[in-house]
Amino acid sequence: MTETSIPSADQSVDEERTPIEATDDDTEEEAETGPAPREKKAPAESELFRQSEIAADYVEGLLDILDYDGDIDELVSGGRPVVEVVGGRLQNLVGQRGATLEALQELARLAVFRQTGTPSRLLLDVGGYRATRRKELAAVAKNAVEKVKEYGEPVRLEPMSAFERKCVHDVVNAMSGVESESEGVEPNRRIVVRPAD
């Protein structure tokens, strides 16, 4: 299945492209001219930290408007800017299954883009939600892999956000004998885990 749309609010460019997925643009370009050379360099750590500072300032402004207290940390982790917000009474910033958090992350990315002119891979976390959710999703992925190995049939998981799908893809891709791919369109995009060919 190929994805031809521009990433939506809950899908960054890098968050959900797995080795078995490519865009139509990639396929057409390679067919005409061969693989295109990658000219983009990874941003320097100082530029990534600047992005996290811009996003942190934006999030701090939102917290002030909402009259929420929270400590904000900006850092660079895994080659991407990260903003972490910790404190009490922040669950409303996460929302149901992280929907509000995803929207806030997109707004923070837009704030960075507005100041730098460069798209950002910023990751926003509130109250440790993403770390907790990663653990839950790892268990879901392992359970799906066990079922696929036991019965030899594909397992379709419930619809998930791009962040959640990436977490599941990472776990499944690290295991032998199985593979995963996404199917469907937002907001009902889901992962299918199947035996590897």
Order of alpha helices (4+ residues) and beta strands (2+ residues): alpha-alpha-beta-beta-alpha-alpha-beta-alpha-beta-alpha-beta-beta
